[in-house]
Amino acid sequence: MPKLNKVSISNGLFIDGTRVDGLTDINIESSMKHVGEQDLNFYGIIDGLDNIQETYQFKEPEKTYKPNRKYKSR
């Protein structure tokens, strides 16, 4: 079994010692196996997706492309 994260509930929800803020929904199921299953919904900024800087620009071509005669379909 892989290493499991430690989830604690005391003055907020903590996963491996880090507080999770912005929770919108949580479902915790526990069984006799001493392993609980958690479903978390929360708001956050996804690094690499929500904070992408628009550094590209699209420009109109300086002149319209016209193929040479020898490359036209025959």
ZIUR-V631322 format. One record per residue. PHI is phi in radians with two decimals (NA if undefined). OMEGA is omega in whole degrees, 0 to 359 (NA if undefined). Layout:
# ZIUR-V631322
PHI&OMEGA + PHI&OMEGA
This chain:
# ZIUR-V631322
NA&180 + -1.20&177 + -1.12&181 + -1.68&176 + -1.30&177 + -1.65&180 + -1.89&178 + -2.28&180 + -2.11&175 + -2.80&185 + 0.97&181 + 2.18&179 + -1.78&180 + -2.18&175 + -2.09&184 + 0.89&176 + 1.48&180 + -1.86&181 + -1.25&177 + -1.85&179 + -1.85&176 + 1.38&181 + -1.15&175 + -1.96&180 + -2.81&177 + -2.54&178 + -2.32&180 + -2.10&176 + -2.10&180 + -2.20&180 + -2.31&181 + -1.36&181 + -1.46&181 + 1.11&175 + -2.29&180 + -1.74&177 + -1.98&182 + -2.12&171 + -2.03&182 + -2.07&169 + -2.13&179 + -2.66&177 + -1.60&177 + -2.97&176 + -1.70&181 + -1.54&181 + -1.14&181 + 1.62&178 + -2.21&183 + -1.43&183 + -2.02&179 + -1.27&177 + -1.54&179 + -1.39&183 + -1.87&181 + -1.74&178 + -2.41&176 + -1.80&181 + -2.05&172 + -1.23&177 + -1.11&181 + -1.17&175 + -2.46&182 + -1.22&180 + -1.30&175 + -2.28&181 + -1.21&175 + -1.19&182 + -1.03&185 + -1.21&179 + -1.68&179 + -1.23&179 + -1.12&180 + -1.85&NA
